[in-house]
Amino acid sequence: MEDQEDKKPNMTVLGNNFYLVRTQAGLNKALKSYDPDSTQTFGAVRSYPAVVALSTGYNGGNFTQISAMHVSKMIDLIKDA
């Protein structure tokens, strides 16, 4: 059985509304951390783990916009830079 200390968190705050999420539960934690009162979201995470950026939009009411990139894609882009 894995120790709790060895278990990686499913959400890590990277700063400035950026989060590293490892699971759907981690994304839910990030959304609650960003805006606990938000009930509407647009965008999705297609695969995990991912870096997500959260922002607020308005379309007759406030919503949270989710922009995401899988970490392996980000690593590949950084290597090619």
N, C-alpha and C positions, 0 to 999 in steps of 0.2 A: 504494500500500500504506500502511495506517495505521501511524503510529508507535506503539510500545508506550507512550510517555508520554501520548499522546492517548487511548488506550483506557481506558474506564471500568472499574473493578473490578466483578466480578460479585457481590461481597459486601462490605458495609461494616458494621462494628460501630457501632451507634448508642448503645449503653450499656444497662445493666440488662436484659440478655437480649433486646434488640431489635436486629434486623438489617434492612438494606436489601438485598434480593436481586434481581438482574436476570435470573437464569437458574436452571435446575435445578442446575447445577454450583455456583452461588452458595449455593443452599439446602443442598446437601451440605456445603459449607465451613462454613456457619453451624452446622449440626448437629454437625460434628466440633469446632468451636470451643466450642460449648456443653457437649457431653459426648462426648469421644472414645470412650468405652466403650459408649455406647448402641447397642442393636441393634434396638429396637422404637420406632416412632413412630406417633402417631395424629394425624390432621388432614392437611391438604394445602394447597398453594398452587394456586389455580385458574388464575391468570394472572400474568404478570410485566410490569413490576417490581412488587414488593410489599414492604411492611413486615411482618416476621414477629416474633412474640413466642414465645419458647420457654420451656417450663416442664417440670418433672418431675412425673409422676403415678405412682400405684402401683395395680396391679390384679393382685395375686399376684406381681408383679415390677415393677421400674421401667420406665417408658417416657418418651419425650419427646413432649410435647404441642405441636403446631404450631398457632398461631393467626395468620391472615394477612389483610391488607387491601391491595387494589390501590392504588397511589399516587394514581391519578386520583380514586378514591372518597374517599380521605383528604383530598385537596386540596379537593374539593367540599364535604365536611363542615366543613372549616376556614373556607372562604369563607362558608358559611351561618351560622356561629357568631356 
